[in-house]
Amino acid sequence: MADIGNDIERPLGQAVRPPRAARRISAGVVAATLLVLAVIGVSGAIALRERPFRKPEEVAVSTPKTTAVVEPAAPAKEPASKAEAASKTSRPKMGGPQIIHMPTEVDGGSPKAAIVIRDPSTIGQNLRIAHIPDRALVETGESGPLPVRAADGRRPFDVYARPWSGARGARVAIVIGGLAVSQTGTQSAIAKLPAEVTLGFAPQGNSIGRWMQAARQRGHEIVMQVPLEPFDYPNVNPGRNTLTVAATADENLKNLRWALSRTTNYTGVMNYMGARFSADAAAMGPLMDELGRRGLAYVDDGSSARSLAPDLALKNGVPFAAGDTSIDAVRDRGAILR
């Protein structure tokens, strides 16, 4: 007899299914699973290690040996004081750039000259104090402070020069002259012109020391203009204390030193006019000699093709530069805007 209670509880339309037998996991499946887990574990260990299963590379280490330096004995003919001085000079000092003096002798006699090797990065003045004169480069003259070479050989041309920016390619140097004559024009030039533009100050101007400090604080390199005799002088007059061909060398040097004493912190001088003066070797020679002795440069405005400045500058060891053209020589708006 069929089980009526079970038939009543069974859903309609479904037949009775026989019970399923329980499955068993075979040993092969278990072994395969363990093998996969083992491979994964070994792979992870290899990936996490820095140098898996490799022998570290051998590093060869060499230990330097210290050997005593044997200095050669001084020549027997040299005096003891001279040999000792040479020994001190030849030993390089550690701790930074050095100035090396190498005396040269002629026919075994006393030194006639010296070769000085410098590190340029240690000569230039820091731009943060560029408006302050270097005391070692100033001497007191009759009319005021004068530029001079320092005892260690440094020149105003090197110390007060604007450092090179490191830019590559062609470069153009621009010098704006006649500053300190007009207070408004000078203030505008210092405030508006780029720091790379060199400014030339007229010695007849006013408050040159104050304008020099303002220009140097803005990063400008400056030169001092010197009035030189032009043709048709005195009808064409550069101003007071002009250096002339008719004057003696002492008179011209006195006027030159007056112009140089008007301020400090400049790299050199630039002519103001002077077509006749610069063409006369007897007049121009003492000027160049004075500039070379004081370590100043000479900038020729290029207005005279007869100027002897290039040859005399080379003869006296004066840094030299010449202008190729004049900018805005005609003070007319239309000419300037062309």
C-alpha positions in Angstrom: 0.0 0.0 0.0 1.4 3.3 -1.0 2.3 5.9 1.6 -0.7 8.2 1.4 0.8 10.8 3.8 3.8 11.3 1.7 1.8 11.5 -1.5 -0.4 14.2 0.0 2.7 16.4 0.9 4.4 15.8 -2.5 3.9 18.6 -5.1 1.6 17.7 -8.0 3.2 16.5 -11.2 6.6 15.5 -9.6 7.6 11.9 -9.5 9.5 10.4 -6.6 13.3 10.5 -7.2 15.5 7.9 -5.8 18.1 9.1 -3.3 21.6 9.9 -4.7 24.6 8.1 -3.5 27.3 10.3 -1.7 30.4 11.3 -3.9 33.9 10.5 -2.9 36.9 12.8 -3.7 39.5 10.7 -5.4 43.1 10.6 -4.3 44.2 11.9 -7.7 42.2 15.1 -7.3 43.7 15.7 -3.9 47.2 15.1 -5.2 46.7 17.5 -8.1 45.4 20.2 -5.8 48.3 19.9 -3.5 50.7 20.1 -6.4 49.2 23.3 -7.7 49.3 24.9 -4.2 53.0 23.9 -3.9 53.8 25.5 -7.3 52.0 28.7 -6.3 53.9 28.9 -3.0 57.3 28.4 -4.6 56.6 31.0 -7.2 55.6 33.5 -4.6 58.7 32.9 -2.6 60.9 33.4 -5.7 59.1 36.6 -6.6 59.5 38.1 -3.1 63.2 37.4 -2.8 65.7 40.0 -4.1 68.3 37.6 -5.4 66.7 34.2 -5.8 68.9 31.2 -5.9 71.9 33.2 -7.1 75.3 33.5 -5.7 76.1 37.2 -4.8 78.6 38.8 -7.1 82.0 39.1 -5.8 83.3 42.7 -5.3 86.9 43.3 -5.7 88.2 45.7 -3.0 91.6 47.3 -3.3 93.3 48.9 -0.4 95.5 51.8 -1.3 99.0 51.9 0.2 100.3 55.1 1.7 103.7 56.0 0.4 105.8 58.7 1.9 106.5 61.6 -0.5 110.2 62.4 -0.8 110.8 66.0 -1.7 113.9 66.8 -3.7 116.7 68.6 -2.0 117.2 72.2 -2.8 120.1 73.0 -5.2 123.3 73.6 -3.5 124.0 76.9 -5.3 120.7 78.5 -4.2 120.7 80.4 -0.9 118.7 78.9 1.9 116.2 81.7 2.0 115.4 81.5 -1.7 115.1 77.7 -1.6 112.7 78.0 1.4 110.5 80.6 -0.4 110.4 78.4 -3.6 109.3 75.4 -1.5 106.5 77.4 0.1 105.3 78.7 -3.3 105.4 75.3 -5.0 103.2 73.6 -2.4 99.6 73.9 -3.3 97.2 74.9 -0.6 94.0 72.9 -0.1 90.5 74.2 0.5 89.6 76.2 -2.6 90.9 78.1 -5.7 94.4 79.6 -5.3 96.4 82.3 -6.9 99.7 80.8 -8.2 102.6 83.1 -8.9 105.3 81.6 -11.2 108.4 83.8 -11.3 110.2 83.7 -14.6 114.0 84.4 -14.8 116.0 85.7 -17.7 119.5 84.2 -18.1 119.5 83.0 -14.6 119.0 86.5 -13.2 116.3 87.9 -11.0 112.6 87.5 -12.0 111.5 89.9 -14.7 107.8 89.0 -14.8 105.2 86.8 -13.2 102.4 84.5 -14.6 99.3 84.7 -12.4 96.6 82.0 -12.7 93.2 82.9 -11.2 89.8 81.3 -10.8 87.4 83.8 -12.4 84.5 82.7 -10.1 86.3 84.1 -7.1 87.1 87.5 -8.5 83.7 89.1 -9.3 81.8 91.1 -6.7 78.6 89.6 -5.2 75.6 91.4 -6.8 74.0 91.9 -3.4 76.9 94.2 -2.4 77.7 95.5 -5.9 77.0 99.1 -4.9 79.6 99.0 -2.1 83.2 99.9 -3.2 85.9 97.3 -2.7 88.4 99.1 -0.4 91.3 97.2 -1.9 90.5 98.8 -5.3 90.4 102.4 -4.2 93.1 104.9 -3.4 92.7 108.5 -2.3 93.5 111.1 -5.0 93.6 114.9 -5.0 90.0 115.2 -6.3 88.5 112.1 -4.7 88.7 108.3 -4.7 90.5 106.7 -7.6 90.3 103.1 -8.9 93.5 101.1 -8.6 94.7 97.5 -8.9 94.5 95.6 -5.6 97.7 94.3 -3.9 96.8 90.8 -5.0 96.5 91.9 -8.7 92.7 92.1 -9.0 91.5 94.8 -11.3 88.3 96.9 -11.1 87.5 95.6 -14.6 87.2 92.1 -13.2 85.7 92.8 -9.8 82.9 95.2 -11.0 82.0 93.4 -14.2 78.6 91.9 -14.4 78.9 88.1 -14.3 78.1 86.1 -17.4 74.6 84.7 -17.4 75.6 81.5 -19.1 73.4 82.1 -22.2 74.6 80.7 -25.5 74.5 82.1 -28.9 75.1 85.6 -30.3 75.3 88.5 -27.8 74.8 92.2 -28.2 76.4 94.8 -25.8 74.5 98.0 -25.4 75.9 101.1 -23.6 73.7 104.1 -22.8 75.8 107.2 -22.1 75.2 110.7 -20.8 73.6 109.6 -17.5 73.6 111.9 -14.4 73.1 115.0 -16.5 69.3 114.7 -16.4 67.9 113.5 -13.1 64.6 112.4 -14.6 66.2 110.6 -17.6 68.8 108.9 -15.3 66.2 107.6 -12.9 64.0 106.4 -15.8 67.0 104.6 -17.4 68.0 102.8 -14.2 64.5 101.7 -13.4 63.3 100.7 -16.9 66.3 99.3 -18.8 67.2 95.6 -18.4 70.1 94.9 -16.0 72.2 93.6 -18.9 72.4 97.2 -20.4 75.6 99.0 -19.4 75.2 102.6 -18.2 77.8 105.4 -18.9 77.9 108.3 -16.5 79.0 111.8 -17.6 81.5 113.3 -15.1 79.9 116.7 -15.3 76.6 115.2 -14.0 75.2 115.6 -10.5 74.7 113.1 -7.7 76.8 110.5 -9.6 77.6 108.5 -6.4 73.9 108.1 -5.6 73.0 107.1 -9.2 75.9 104.7 -9.2 74.6 102.9 -6.2 71.1 102.7 -7.6 72.4 101.3 -10.9 74.6 98.7 -9.3 71.8 97.6 -7.0 69.7 97.0 -10.1 72.5 94.9 -11.6 73.9 97.3 -14.2 77.5 97.4 -15.1 78.7 101.0 -15.4 81.5 102.9 -17.2 82.7 106.5 -16.7 82.7 108.8 -19.8 85.8 111.0 -20.3 85.5 114.1 -22.5 88.2 114.1 -25.2 88.9 116.8 -27.7 86.9 116.6 -31.0 87.7 118.4 -34.2 86.6 122.1 -34.3 87.3 122.4 -30.5 86.3 124.6 -28.7 83.4 125.4 -30.9 82.4 121.8 -30.3 83.0 121.5 -26.6 82.5 118.2 -24.7 82.5 120.0 -21.3 84.9 121.1 -18.6 88.2 119.4 -18.0 88.4 118.1 -21.5 91.6 116.3 -22.5 93.2 118.1 -25.4 96.0 117.5 -27.8 97.7 120.9 -26.9 97.8 120.1 -23.2 100.8 118.4 -21.5 100.6 114.8 -20.4 100.4 115.9 -16.8 97.5 118.3 -17.5 95.6 115.6 -19.3 96.3 113.1 -16.5 95.0 115.5 -14.0 91.8 116.0 -15.9 91.5 112.2 -16.4 91.9 111.6 -12.7 89.2 114.2 -12.0 86.8 112.3 -14.2 87.8 109.0 -12.6 87.2 110.3 -9.1 83.6 111.3 -9.7 82.4 107.8 -8.5 83.5 104.2 -8.0 82.5 100.7 -8.9 82.9 101.1 -12.7 84.8 98.7 -15.0 86.4 101.2 -17.3 86.0 104.5 -19.3 84.3 105.4 -22.5 85.2 108.3 -24.7 82.8 111.3 -25.1 83.6 112.7 -28.5 87.4 112.8 -29.0 87.9 112.3 -32.7 91.0 114.5 -32.8 92.4 113.4 -29.4 92.1 109.6 -30.1 93.9 110.0 -33.4 97.0 111.5 -31.8 99.4 108.9 -30.4 101.3 111.4 -28.2 98.1 112.5 -26.5 96.4 109.1 -26.3 99.4 107.1 -25.2 99.6 108.4 -21.6 95.8 108.0 -21.1 96.0 104.3 -22.1 99.1 103.8 -19.9 97.2 105.2 -16.9 94.2 102.9 -17.6 96.4 99.9 -17.9 98.1 100.7 -14.6 94.8 101.1 -12.8 93.2 98.0 -14.3 90.4 99.7 -16.2 88.9 98.9 -19.6 88.5 101.3 -22.6 85.3 101.4 -24.6 85.5 103.2 -27.9 82.1 104.4 -29.1 83.2 103.7 -32.7 82.5 107.2 -34.0 86.0 107.8 -35.4 87.7 105.5 -37.9 91.0 107.2 -37.2 91.1 106.2 -33.5 94.4 104.7 -32.3 92.7 103.2 -29.3 92.8 99.5 -30.4 96.6 99.5 -30.9 97.4 101.5 -27.8 95.1 99.4 -25.7 96.8 96.2 -26.8 100.2 97.8 -26.1 99.3 98.8 -22.6 97.3 95.6 -21.6 94.0 97.5 -21.5 90.8 95.5 -22.0 89.2 97.0 -25.1 85.8 97.1 -26.9 84.5 99.2 -29.8 81.0 100.1 -30.8 79.7 99.1 -34.2 76.9 101.6 -34.5 75.1 104.3 -32.6 71.5 103.9 -31.5 69.1 106.8 -31.6 71.9 109.4 -32.3 69.3 111.8 -33.7 66.9 112.9 -30.9 63.8 112.8 -33.0 60.8 110.5 -32.5 60.4 109.8 -36.2 64.1 108.9 -36.6 64.0 106.7 -33.5 60.9 104.8 -34.6 62.3 104.0 -38.1 
